[in-house]
Amino acid sequence: MTLPLRPVSAVGALADALRRRVLSGEIEPGTALPEQELAATYGVARPTVREALAVLVHEGLLRRERNRSAYVPEVTIADLDDLMYVRRPLEGLMATAVAGRRVPEAEAALVRMDALPADAPWSESVAEHMALHQALIEAVGSPRLERLYGALAAETRLGLVRLREVYEDRDVLVHEHRELLDAIADGPADAARAAVVAHLSHTWGGDASPRVETDPHNETDLP
């Protein structure tokens, strides 16, 4: 049986191309994306560019202000620390609920990540990383937790672009997520939660090893 493929519009194709470049770090934070320049580069009309940029602005991967070209927002170290501060309790809830079982969709994402060729663009690692964590959240079965976590998706993806400098060796990224999935599956809940805290407590300078951070909001050490 032949299954028909859904044709990709010029807007969709351009949005995909720009998304890959943003998430691979090829288009750096702060870089302006003038419509006329993109139209010439990709050989499309400016309305096509405008719609594609609007897609990425809606996803949170680009920002656009009045009388200014769309641009890639910068995720600072402080942003990353705050992002992890919020993700830890959300993923801690996940660990409590999922502890003691495997999540096939998360395992599949890890297999795909591990199978990426050495020269694969970083955007593909970002996609599988996001798929793995999203699968764990969805395994809880809480629509409200999914909505809360989804609100962080754009910043998380942009933050993962910065982690490209930390994970120069993709095997380290795969190994860390293998340890995380094993800890959650092995349980018990308190051990699974501790694994999540360790996984989401990183230095950002080029040292990929986790660390327990100081909570920037109340100056107490996180557990």
N, CA, C and O of each residue as an XYZ file, in Angstrom:
892
protein
N       0.844     -1.190      0.000
C       0.000      0.000      0.000
C       0.882      1.244      0.000
O       1.834      1.345      0.774
N       0.555      2.183     -0.873
C       1.308      3.429     -0.949
C       0.613      4.484     -0.107
O      -0.585      4.722     -0.254
N       1.368      5.108      0.768
C       0.824      6.165      1.613
C       1.229      7.518      1.051
O       2.412      7.750      0.798
N       0.282      8.404      0.853
C       0.617      9.715      0.287
C       1.402     10.555      1.279
O       1.167     10.486      2.485
N       2.337     11.351      0.768
C       3.110     12.274      1.598
C       2.460     13.646      1.569
O       1.974     14.102      0.534
N       2.460     14.280      2.704
C       1.905     15.635      2.761
C       2.920     16.613      2.176
O       4.039     16.711      2.680
N       2.553     17.328      1.138
C       3.512     18.260      0.547
C       3.888     19.359      1.539
O       3.058     19.824      2.320
N       5.137     19.755      1.492
C       5.627     20.805      2.379
C       5.573     22.129      1.636
O       6.115     22.250      0.537
N       4.926     23.114      2.224
C       4.828     24.424      1.583
C       6.167     25.126      1.641
O       7.055     24.733      2.398
N       6.308     26.167      0.838
C       7.535     26.957      0.861
C       7.734     27.584      2.236
O       8.862     27.697      2.717
N       6.636     27.989      2.864
C       6.725     28.569      4.213
C       7.238     27.517      5.188
O       8.135     27.789      5.985
N       6.669     26.315      5.124
C       7.099     25.251      6.024
C       8.546     24.851      5.797
O       9.289     24.622      6.752
N       8.947     24.768      4.536
C      10.326     24.382      4.223
C      11.314     25.428      4.720
O      12.367     25.089      5.258
N      10.971     26.704      4.540
C      11.860     27.760      5.000
C      11.907     27.799      6.521
O      12.978     27.979      7.100
N      10.767     27.634      7.171
C      10.742     27.600      8.640
C      11.600     26.449      9.152
O      12.340     26.614     10.122
N      11.511     25.283      8.510
C      12.320     24.136      8.920
C      13.809     24.434      8.774
O      14.605     24.116      9.657
N      14.176     25.048      7.649
C      15.586     25.351      7.395
C      16.129     26.335      8.429
O      17.229     26.151      8.952
N      15.364     27.366      8.717
C      15.807     28.365      9.694
C      15.831     27.775     11.101
O      16.725     28.082     11.890
N      14.844     26.923     11.418
C      14.806     26.282     12.729
C      16.060     25.441     12.954
O      16.663     25.497     14.026
N      16.451     24.666     11.949
C      17.661     23.851     12.061
C      18.891     24.725     12.292
O      19.757     24.385     13.098
N      18.965     25.842     11.591
C      20.133     26.722     11.735
C      20.169     27.375     13.118
O      21.238     27.527     13.709
N      19.005     27.756     13.626
C      18.953     28.357     14.963
C      19.359     27.328     16.017
O      20.171     27.617     16.895
N      18.785     26.122     15.922
C      19.016     25.109     16.954
C      20.371     24.432     16.816
O      20.794     23.715     17.722
N      21.053     24.646     15.708
C      22.420     24.142     15.570
C      23.444     25.196     15.987
O      24.643     24.921     16.032
N      22.966     26.407     16.291
C      23.865     27.474     16.687
C      24.503     28.190     15.521
O      25.354     29.060     15.708
N      24.094     27.824     14.305
C      24.665     28.477     13.124
C      24.258     29.944     13.053
O      25.051     30.807     12.676
N      22.996     30.212     13.427
C      22.537     31.600     13.560
C      22.658     31.946     15.033
O      21.899     31.431     15.854
N      23.581     32.793     15.370
C      23.916     33.049     16.772
C      22.936     34.024     17.418
O      22.288     34.808     16.725
N      22.827     33.975     18.758
C      21.954     34.900     19.478
C      22.274     36.347     19.130
O      23.439     36.734     19.028
N      21.229     37.135     18.951
C      21.389     38.536     18.605
C      21.444     38.797     17.118
O      21.357     39.948     16.691
N      21.587     37.741     16.311
C      21.684     37.895     14.868
C      20.343     38.341     14.292
O      19.313     37.714     14.541
N      20.363     39.422     13.524
C      19.154     39.909     12.869
C      18.904     39.101     11.596
O      19.842     38.660     10.933
N      17.632     38.914     11.268
C      17.251     38.154     10.079
C      16.377     39.025      9.175
O      15.153     38.895      9.189
N      16.998     39.916      8.388
C      16.223     40.807      7.510
C      15.471     40.013      6.449
O      16.016     39.085      5.852
N      14.228     40.381      6.223
C      13.398     39.653      5.263
C      13.998     39.670      3.860
O      14.041     38.638      3.189
N      14.464     40.845      3.412
C      14.991     40.958      2.060
C      16.209     40.060      1.860
O      16.356     39.430      0.813
N      17.077     40.004      2.863
C      18.282     39.178      2.773
C      17.925     37.690      2.726
O      18.506     36.932      1.950
N      16.969     37.281      3.558
C      16.559     35.886      3.549
C      15.872     35.520      2.239
O      16.065     34.421      1.721
N      15.070     36.439      1.703
C      14.391     36.178      0.430
C      15.412     35.936     -0.675
O      15.234     35.042     -1.501
N      16.489     36.734     -0.692
C      17.523     36.563     -1.709
C      18.309     35.278     -1.497
O      18.639     34.578     -2.453
N      18.607     34.974     -0.238
C      19.395     33.782      0.075
C      18.669     32.505     -0.316
O      19.274     31.584     -0.865
N      17.369     32.449     -0.032
C      16.609     31.213     -0.267
C      15.794     31.243     -1.557
O      15.149     30.253     -1.906
N      15.817     32.357     -2.259
C      15.107     32.437     -3.526
C      13.601     32.345     -3.395
O      12.937     31.700     -4.207
N      13.058     32.997     -2.362
C      11.608     32.999     -2.149
C      11.131     34.441     -2.021
O      11.934     35.363     -1.877
N       9.821     34.619     -2.077
C       9.246     35.962     -1.964
C       9.244     36.423     -0.513
O       9.238     35.608      0.410
N       9.249     37.732     -0.324
C       9.273     38.264      1.035
C       8.063     37.853      1.863
O       8.223     37.610      3.060
N       6.849     37.760      1.291
C       5.728     37.278      2.108
C       5.964     35.867      2.647
O       5.527     35.544      3.752
N       6.652     35.031      1.875
C       6.990     33.686      2.348
C       7.929     33.771      3.540
O       7.756     33.064      4.534
N       8.929     34.646      3.431
C       9.873     34.840      4.535
C       9.141     35.347      5.760
O       9.378     34.881      6.874
N       8.248     36.309      5.549
C       7.524     36.902      6.679
C       6.707     35.841      7.423
O       6.676     35.817      8.654
N       6.056     34.975      6.667
C       5.246     33.922      7.305
C       6.131     32.896      8.027
O       5.793     32.436      9.118
N       7.257     32.547      7.414
C       8.158     31.577      8.057
C       8.720     32.140      9.350
O       8.819     31.431     10.351
N       9.087     33.412      9.330
C       9.592     34.047     10.547
C       8.506     34.092     11.617
O       8.787     33.910     12.801
N       7.264     34.334     11.197
C       6.160     34.379     12.156
C       5.983     33.024     12.841
O       5.643     32.969     14.023
N       6.212     31.928     12.104
C       6.125     30.594     12.689
C       7.141     30.445     13.818
O       6.813     29.951     14.896
N       8.379     30.878     13.562
C       9.441     30.722     14.557
C       9.273     31.696     15.716
O       9.659     31.389     16.844
N       8.706     32.860     15.451
C       8.393     33.790     16.545
C       7.335     33.170     17.445
O       7.432     33.251     18.670
N       6.325     32.553     16.844
C       5.271     31.896     17.623
C       5.845     30.762     18.469
O       5.380     30.528     19.584
N       6.852     30.056     17.951
C       7.487     28.960     18.693
C       8.416     29.459     19.786
O       8.846     28.687     20.643
N       8.729     30.763     19.755
C       9.629     31.324     20.756
C      11.096     31.229     20.384
O      11.959     31.582     21.188
N      11.399     30.757     19.171
C      12.796     30.634     18.751
C      13.348     31.946     18.202
O      14.563     32.136     18.140
N      12.456     32.849     17.806
C      12.852     34.185     17.356
C      12.004     35.210     18.091
O      10.934     34.897     18.613
N      12.502     36.439     18.121
C      11.717     37.552     18.653
C      11.646     38.636     17.585
O      12.537     38.787     16.749
N      10.563     39.374     17.649
C      10.395     40.462     16.685
C       9.794     41.648     17.398
O       8.795     41.524     18.107
N      10.410     42.802     17.206
C       9.926     44.032     17.809
C       9.593     45.018     16.702
O      10.046     44.883     15.565
N       8.804     45.996     17.055
C       8.361     46.977     16.058
C       9.549     47.662     15.406
O      10.490     48.089     16.075
N       9.481     47.757     14.073
C      10.524     48.433     13.272
C      11.899     47.787     13.434
O      12.926     48.456     13.314
N      11.909     46.484     13.706
C      13.177     45.785     13.835
C      13.039     44.392     13.224
O      11.988     43.760     13.331
N      14.105     43.922     12.586
C      14.087     42.578     12.025
C      13.963     41.541     13.129
O      14.348     41.789     14.272
N      13.427     40.388     12.784
C      13.406     39.269     13.730
C      14.835     38.896     14.097
O      15.750     39.061     13.289
N      15.027     38.398     15.303
C      16.366     38.030     15.744
C      16.290     36.861     16.716
O      15.236     36.566     17.279
N      17.431     36.201     16.902
C      17.516     35.080     17.832
C      17.771     35.637     19.230
O      18.766     36.331     19.438
N      16.893     35.349     20.194
C      17.118     35.872     21.553
C      18.291     35.171     22.215
O      18.579     34.007     21.935
N      18.958     35.895     23.091
C      20.085     35.316     23.819
C      19.592     34.669     25.109
O      18.775     35.241     25.831
N      20.096     33.475     25.387
C      19.844     32.811     26.656
C      21.106     32.939     27.492
O      22.128     32.333     27.172
N      21.042     33.723     28.560
C      22.216     33.981     29.379
C      22.429     32.865     30.397
O      21.578     31.991     30.560
N      23.566     32.904     31.076
C      23.828     31.944     32.146
C      22.759     32.065     33.230
O      22.285     31.061     33.762
N      22.386     33.303     33.551
C      21.330     33.506     34.556
C      20.012     32.899     34.079
O      19.270     32.317     34.871
N      19.719     33.038     32.778
C      18.511     32.431     32.222
C      18.549     30.915     32.382
O      17.558     30.301     32.776
N      19.699     30.316     32.074
C      19.838     28.868     32.188
C      19.647     28.412     33.634
O      18.952     27.430     33.892
N      20.262     29.123     34.567
C      20.118     28.772     35.981
C      18.648     28.846     36.412
O      18.157     27.965     37.118
N      17.954     29.900     35.982
C      16.557     30.057     36.363
C      15.680     29.003     35.686
O      14.723     28.506     36.278
N      16.016     28.674     34.450
C      15.278     27.645     33.733
C      15.386     26.304     34.460
O      14.391     25.598     34.622
N      16.588     25.961     34.891
C      16.769     24.710     35.616
C      16.086     24.758     36.983
O      15.581     23.742     37.463
N      16.070     25.927     37.604
C      15.392     26.114     38.889
C      13.909     25.757     38.768
O      13.331     25.170     39.683
N      13.299     26.111     37.641
C      11.884     25.827     37.426
C      11.676     24.392     36.945
O      10.697     23.745     37.317
N      12.596     23.897     36.117
C      12.434     22.531     35.594
C      12.602     21.468     36.686
O      11.946     20.427     36.641
N      13.471     21.723     37.656
C      13.738     20.689     38.670
C      12.480     20.224     39.397
O      12.249     19.018     39.474
N      11.657     21.125     39.934
C      10.456     20.624     40.617
C       9.460     19.969     39.660
O       8.799     18.999     40.031
N       9.342     20.487     38.431
C       8.424     19.885     37.469
C       8.863     18.469     37.108
O       8.047     17.547     37.083
N      10.146     18.302     36.830
C      10.629     16.969     36.476
C      10.762     16.088     37.720
O      10.785     14.862     37.617
N      10.850     16.716     38.894
C      10.802     15.946     40.130
C       9.439     15.292     40.312
O       9.352     14.151     40.765
N       8.362     16.019     39.955
C       7.025     15.433     39.987
C       6.943     14.254     39.030
O       6.346     13.221     39.336
N       7.554     14.429     37.864
C       7.589     13.340     36.892
C       8.280     12.117     37.479
O       7.776     10.999     37.373
N       9.451     12.337     38.106
C      10.223     11.216     38.642
C       9.436     10.449     39.698
O       9.498      9.221     39.757
N       8.696     11.178     40.532
C       7.887     10.528     41.562
C       6.823      9.634     40.940
O       6.571      8.523     41.407
N       6.200     10.143     39.873
C       5.101      9.408     39.248
C       5.578      8.239     38.392
O       4.897      7.218     38.298
N       6.744      8.387     37.770
C       7.195      7.407     36.779
C       8.179      6.402     37.373
O       8.463      5.375     36.758
N       8.700      6.692     38.562
C       9.726      5.826     39.169
C       9.283      4.365     39.168
O       8.145      4.035     39.502
N      10.212      3.513     38.784
C       9.944      2.088     38.788
C       9.488      1.514     37.463
O       9.200      0.321     37.368
N       9.419      2.364     36.421
C       9.027      1.827     35.116
C       9.794      2.503     33.982
O      10.288      3.623     34.110
N       9.871      1.789     32.887
C      10.489      2.310     31.681
C       9.448      3.075     30.862
O       8.263      2.744     30.879
N       9.905      4.093     30.153
C       9.026      4.848     29.261
C       9.515      4.579     27.840
O      10.535      5.135     27.434
N       8.817      3.742     27.077
C       9.317      3.340     25.754
C       9.644      4.503     24.828
O      10.636      4.457     24.101
N       8.816      5.549     24.850
C       9.060      6.684     23.949
C      10.358      7.397     24.314
O      11.082      7.855     23.430
N      10.661      7.495     25.617
C      11.919      8.114     26.043
C      13.102      7.236     25.657
O      14.135      7.734     25.211
N      12.946      5.926     25.831
C      14.004      4.996     25.447
C      14.269      5.084     23.952
O      15.423      5.048     23.525
N      13.205      5.201     23.145
C      13.360      5.298     21.696
C      14.091      6.573     21.302
O      14.919      6.559     20.391
N      13.785      7.688     21.990
C      14.477      8.949     21.699
C      15.968      8.829     21.997
O      16.799      9.356     21.258
N      16.302      8.132     23.084
C      17.712      7.947     23.426
C      18.413      7.082     22.374
O      19.552      7.364     22.003
N      17.747      6.044     21.898
C      18.322      5.198     20.843
C      18.591      6.028     19.590
O      19.643      5.892     18.965
N      17.642      6.886     19.225
C      17.831      7.740     18.049
C      18.983      8.716     18.256
O      19.775      8.953     17.344
N      19.073      9.278     19.457
C      20.171     10.199     19.758
C      21.516      9.498     19.621
O      22.458     10.037     19.040
N      21.590      8.290     20.166
C      22.830      7.529     20.127
C      23.212      7.156     18.701
O      24.394      7.016     18.391
N      22.211      6.993     17.827
C      22.457      6.563     16.452
C      22.819      7.713     15.519
O      23.163      7.476     14.361
N      22.749      8.950     15.996
C      23.079     10.085     15.132
C      24.539      9.999     14.694
O      25.412      9.700     15.509
N      24.812     10.258     13.418
C      26.208     10.251     12.968
C      26.999     11.381     13.607
O      26.429     12.373     14.062
N      28.307     11.223     13.636
C      29.170     12.209     14.309
C      29.011     13.605     13.724
O      29.167     14.599     14.433
N      28.698     13.685     12.427
C      28.589     14.991     11.778
C      27.155     15.506     11.712
O      26.873     16.475     11.008
N      26.253     14.861     12.440
C      24.860     15.328     12.443
C      24.782     16.718     13.056
O      25.486     16.995     14.027
N      23.949     17.597     12.518
C      23.816     18.931     13.113
C      23.299     18.842     14.537
O      22.539     17.937     14.882
N      23.719     19.788     15.355
C      23.328     19.786     16.769
C      21.817     19.865     16.929
O      21.280     19.396     17.933
N      21.122     20.451     15.960
C      19.664     20.550     16.040
C      19.020     19.181     16.171
O      17.955     19.065     16.777
N      19.638     18.136     15.618
C      19.073     16.796     15.726
C      19.233     16.257     17.148
O      18.358     15.552     17.650
N      20.336     16.587     17.787
C      20.494     16.214     19.195
C      19.478     16.953     20.055
O      18.902     16.381     20.980
N      19.263     18.231     19.743
C      18.270     19.020     20.473
C      16.890     18.371     20.349
O      16.165     18.246     21.336
N      16.535     17.961     19.127
C      15.214     17.374     18.892
C      15.022     16.096     19.709
O      13.968     15.900     20.314
N      16.032     15.231     19.730
C      15.894     13.973     20.472
C      15.937     14.214     21.977
O      15.244     13.539     22.739
N      16.752     15.175     22.402
C      16.807     15.555     23.820
C      15.425     16.021     24.280
O      14.930     15.588     25.320
N      14.812     16.902     23.498
C      13.480     17.401     23.834
C      12.452     16.268     23.825
O      11.586     16.202     24.697
N      12.554     15.379     22.835
C      11.604     14.272     22.733
C      11.696     13.354     23.950
O      10.680     12.868     24.447
N      12.914     13.121     24.422
C      13.114     12.247     25.577
C      12.459     12.832     26.825
O      11.694     12.152     27.510
N      12.762     14.091     27.113
C      12.199     14.703     28.320
C      10.681     14.886     28.205
O       9.956     14.721     29.185
N      10.207     15.229     27.000
C       8.767     15.383     26.812
C       8.049     14.054     27.013
O       6.957     14.021     27.579
N       8.653     12.953     26.553
C       8.048     11.638     26.729
C       7.925     11.282     28.209
O       6.931     10.691     28.630
N       8.938     11.643     28.992
C       8.879     11.381     30.431
C       7.742     12.173     31.075
O       7.005     11.646     31.908
N       7.607     13.434     30.686
C       6.534     14.270     31.241
C       5.172     13.703     30.848
O       4.274     13.613     31.686
N       5.014     13.323     29.582
C       3.728     12.808     29.115
C       3.368     11.484     29.782
O       2.191     11.151     29.919
N       4.396     10.723     30.200
C       4.145      9.434     30.845
C       3.431      9.593     32.187
O       2.828      8.641     32.682
N       3.493     10.788     32.777
C       2.812     11.032     34.053
C       1.297     10.992     33.859
O       0.565     10.534     34.736
N       0.834     11.473     32.706
C      -0.594     11.498     32.442
C      -1.310     12.688     33.033
O      -2.514     12.629     33.284
N      -0.569     13.793     33.263
C      -1.163     15.013     33.819
C      -1.166     16.117     32.764
O      -0.106     16.657     32.450
N      -2.330     16.468     32.208
C      -2.374     17.539     31.202
C      -1.832     18.866     31.727
O      -1.229     19.627     30.970
N      -2.037     19.153     33.007
C      -1.567     20.426     33.558
C      -0.053     20.453     33.674
O       0.573     21.482     33.419
N       0.542     19.321     34.059
C       1.997     19.261     34.086
C       2.552     19.431     32.681
O       3.564     20.107     32.492
N       1.903     18.827     31.698
C       2.352     18.966     30.310
C       2.279     20.422     29.855
O       3.177     20.905     29.165
N       1.205     21.124     30.244
C       1.079     22.529     29.846
C       2.157     23.375     30.499
O       2.769     24.216     29.841
N       2.398     23.159     31.794
C       3.434     23.922     32.492
C       4.804     23.671     31.863
O       5.580     24.602     31.645
N       5.086     22.414     31.579
C       6.378     22.059     30.988
C       6.487     22.616     29.562
O       7.545     23.087     29.143
N       5.370     22.551     28.831
C       5.378     23.059     27.464
C       5.677     24.542     27.382
O       6.247     25.012     26.397
N       5.294     25.285     28.417
C       5.561     26.730     28.429
C       7.053     27.028     28.441
O       7.469     28.132     28.089
N       7.863     26.050     28.845
C       9.316     26.242     28.904
C      10.022     25.731     27.657
O      11.244     25.836     27.554
N       9.266     25.173     26.698
C       9.869     24.457     25.587
C      10.812     25.320     24.754
O      11.922     24.894     24.434
N      10.376     26.537     24.398
C      11.203     27.375     23.530
C      12.514     27.747     24.211
O      13.583     27.657     23.606
N      12.428     28.169     25.482
C      13.650     28.532     26.196
C      14.545     27.314     26.406
O      15.771     27.419     26.370
N      13.921     26.163     26.624
C      14.717     24.952     26.808
C      15.489     24.633     25.533
O      16.676     24.311     25.583
N      14.813     24.722     24.394
C      15.495     24.432     23.134
C      16.631     25.414     22.881
O      17.713     25.019     22.445
N      16.385     26.688     23.153
C      17.452     27.675     22.957
C      18.585     27.453     23.955
O      19.755     27.657     23.629
N      18.237     27.035     25.168
C      19.272     26.723     26.147
C      20.124     25.549     25.712
O      21.330     25.525     25.959
N      19.499     24.568     25.061
C      20.244     23.411     24.587
C      21.244     23.779     23.492
O      22.255     23.100     23.314
N      20.957     24.853     22.762
C      21.927     25.325     21.769
C      23.221     25.707     22.466
O      24.311     25.406     21.981
N      23.094     26.373     23.610
C      24.288     26.772     24.356
C      25.035     25.560     24.899
O      26.259     25.591     25.027
N      24.312     24.500     25.218
C      24.961     23.307     25.755
C      25.812     22.584     24.710
O      26.564     21.669     25.044
N      25.695     22.991     23.465
C      26.567     22.428     22.425
C      28.026     22.611     22.806
O      28.864     21.774     22.470
N      28.344     23.708     23.510
C      29.727     23.962     23.932
C      30.140     23.012     25.055
O      31.321     22.696     25.203
N      29.163     22.559     25.846
C      29.448     21.660     26.955
C      29.594     20.224     26.467
O      30.472     19.484     26.910
N      28.707     19.848     25.538
C      28.683     18.469     25.054
C      29.344     18.367     23.684
O      28.694     18.009     22.702
N      30.631     18.681     23.620
C      31.344     18.531     22.354
C      31.368     17.061     21.942
O      31.389     16.752     20.750
N      31.365     16.163     22.909
C      31.291     14.730     22.657
C      29.858     14.280     22.923
O      29.428     14.238     24.075
N      29.109     13.942     21.863
C      27.709     13.563     22.023
C      27.553     12.309     22.884
O      26.502     12.107     23.493
N      28.575     11.474     22.939
C      28.497     10.265     23.762
C      28.270     10.599     25.236
O      27.628      9.835     25.956
N      28.799     11.742     25.682
C      28.601     12.158     27.070
C      27.125     12.463     27.310
O      26.563     12.094     28.341
N      26.510     13.137     26.354
C      25.088     13.462     26.451
C      24.251     12.185     26.500
O      23.327     12.069     27.306
N      24.583     11.232     25.634
C      23.859      9.964     25.608
C      24.044      9.219     26.934
O      23.083      8.686     27.489
N      25.282      9.183     27.438
C      25.571      8.476     28.685
C      24.787      9.076     29.850
O      24.234      8.336     30.664
N      24.732     10.401     29.942
C      24.007     11.046     31.037
C      22.523     10.693     30.989
O      21.904     10.458     32.027
N      21.955     10.658     29.786
C      20.532     10.340     29.690
C      20.274      8.854     29.901
O      19.201      8.474     30.370
N      21.238      8.013     29.564
C      21.101      6.595     29.888
C      21.047      6.412     31.405
O      20.227      5.652     31.919
N      21.928      7.116     32.115
C      21.941      7.035     33.577
C      20.629      7.560     34.165
O      20.108      6.997     35.128
N      20.099      8.635     33.584
C      18.849      9.206     34.078
C      17.697      8.223     33.901
O      16.939      7.979     34.839
N      17.564      7.662     32.707
C      16.464      6.733     32.460
C      16.592      5.483     33.327
O      15.588      4.958     33.809
N      17.813      5.007     33.526
C      18.008      3.825     34.376
C      17.641      4.129     35.824
O      17.015      3.307     36.493
N      18.030      5.316     36.310
C      17.731      5.678     37.700
C      16.226      5.793     37.921
O      15.712      5.372     38.957
N      15.522      6.365     36.941
C      14.065      6.489     37.062
C      13.420      5.102     37.030
O      12.517      4.811     37.815
N      13.884      4.265     36.127
C      13.297      2.929     35.992
C      13.589      2.050     37.204
O      12.745      1.250     37.608
N      14.767      2.194     37.779
C      15.143      1.367     38.931
C      14.421      1.796     40.206
O      14.120      0.973     41.070
N      14.141      3.136     40.313
C      13.501      3.627     41.521
C      14.404      3.443     42.733
O      15.575      3.097     42.572
N      13.889      3.666     43.953
C      12.545      4.164     44.259
C      12.392      5.648     43.930
O      13.283      6.253     43.334
N      11.252      6.232     44.323
C      10.946      7.604     43.922
C      11.992      8.602     44.405
O      12.352      9.515     43.662
N      12.492      8.448     45.643
C      13.454      9.437     46.136
C      14.757      9.364     45.349
O      15.391     10.392     45.111
N      15.167      8.158     44.940
C      16.376      8.032     44.127
C      16.154      8.607     42.737
O      17.057      9.219     42.166
N      14.964      8.415     42.192
C      14.645      8.968     40.875
C      14.658     10.490     40.918
O      15.174     11.136     40.007
N      14.086     11.065     41.982
C      14.090     12.525     42.116
C      15.516     13.048     42.252
O      15.858     14.072     41.659
N      16.346     12.361     43.022
C      17.738     12.786     43.185
C      18.469     12.753     41.852
O      19.308     13.613     41.580
N      18.157     11.766     41.020
C      18.787     11.677     39.703
C      18.383     12.854     38.824
O      19.201     13.383     38.071
N      17.120     13.262     38.921
C      16.651     14.421     38.155
C      17.376     15.688     38.603
O      17.819     16.480     37.771
N      17.496     15.878     39.918
C      18.195     17.059     40.443
C      19.638     17.088     39.936
O      20.130     18.131     39.506
N      20.310     15.937     39.990
C      21.694     15.879     39.517
C      21.768     16.170     38.021
O      22.667     16.874     37.561
N      20.824     15.629     37.274
C      20.823     15.801     35.825
C      20.616     17.251     35.424
O      21.173     17.713     34.429
N      19.806     17.975     36.208
C      19.473     19.363     35.863
C      20.299     20.367     36.656
O      19.930     21.538     36.743
N      21.398     19.930     37.228
C      22.281     20.838     37.981
C      23.653     20.794     37.330
O      24.477     19.933     37.637
N      23.883     21.740     36.426
C      25.098     21.737     35.621
C      25.909     23.009     35.821
O      25.388     24.061     36.192
N      27.195     22.872     35.560
C      28.000     24.061     35.290
C      27.835     24.356     33.808
O      27.444     23.477     33.040
N      28.130     25.582     33.401
C      27.857     25.971     32.019
C      29.101     26.402     31.264
O      28.997     26.865     30.128
N      30.252     26.267     31.851
C      31.408     26.832     31.180
C      32.147     25.909     30.253
O      33.033     26.382     29.540
N      31.854     24.635     30.207
C      32.635     23.718     29.417
C      32.907     22.469     30.224
O      33.539     21.526     29.747
N      32.422     22.475     31.454
C      32.505     21.293     32.304
C      31.136     20.635     32.286
O      30.166     21.210     32.780
N      31.047     19.440     31.725
C      29.754     18.789     31.555
C      29.283     18.073     32.804
O      28.173     17.541     32.823
N      30.098     18.045     33.845
C      29.700     17.273     35.016
C      28.656     18.026     35.821
O      28.747     19.244     35.976
N      27.647     17.297     36.344
C      26.603     17.967     37.123
C      27.152     18.492     38.448
O      28.170     18.009     38.943
N      26.484     19.460     39.001
C      26.820     19.930     40.335
C      25.530     20.380     41.002
O      24.574     20.754     40.322
N      25.498     20.346     42.322
C      24.364     20.898     43.061
C      24.563     22.393     43.148
O      25.616     22.870     43.571
N      23.526     23.141     42.736
C      23.653     24.592     42.665
C      23.003     25.259     43.863
O      22.225     24.646     44.594
N      23.334     26.511     44.046
C      22.639     27.331     45.027
C      21.405     27.917     44.393
O      21.464     28.443     43.281
N      20.299     27.834     45.076
C      19.046     28.377     44.585
C      19.166     29.903     44.555
O      19.318     30.520     45.609
N      19.100     30.535     43.354
C      19.292     31.972     43.263
C      18.130     32.764     43.852
O      18.245     33.976     44.035
N      17.022     32.106     44.150
C      15.843     32.822     44.615
C      15.786     32.956     46.133
O      15.216     33.915     46.653
N      16.377     31.990     46.846
C      16.309     32.123     48.303
C      17.633     31.811     49.000
O      17.708     31.712     50.224
N      18.703     31.657     48.154
C      20.058     31.500     48.691
C      20.204     30.280     49.572
O      21.071     30.261     50.445
N      19.373     29.243     49.371
C      19.549     27.996     50.084
C      19.984     26.931     49.117
O      19.631     26.980     47.939
N      20.745     25.967     49.591
C      21.210     24.916     48.697
C      20.055     24.008     48.321
O      19.245     23.617     49.162
N      19.998     23.678     47.026
C      18.998     22.721     46.577
C      19.388     21.339     47.074
O      20.572     21.056     47.251
N      18.388     20.460     47.304
C      18.704     19.120     47.779
C      19.405     18.297     46.726
O      19.741     17.138     46.970
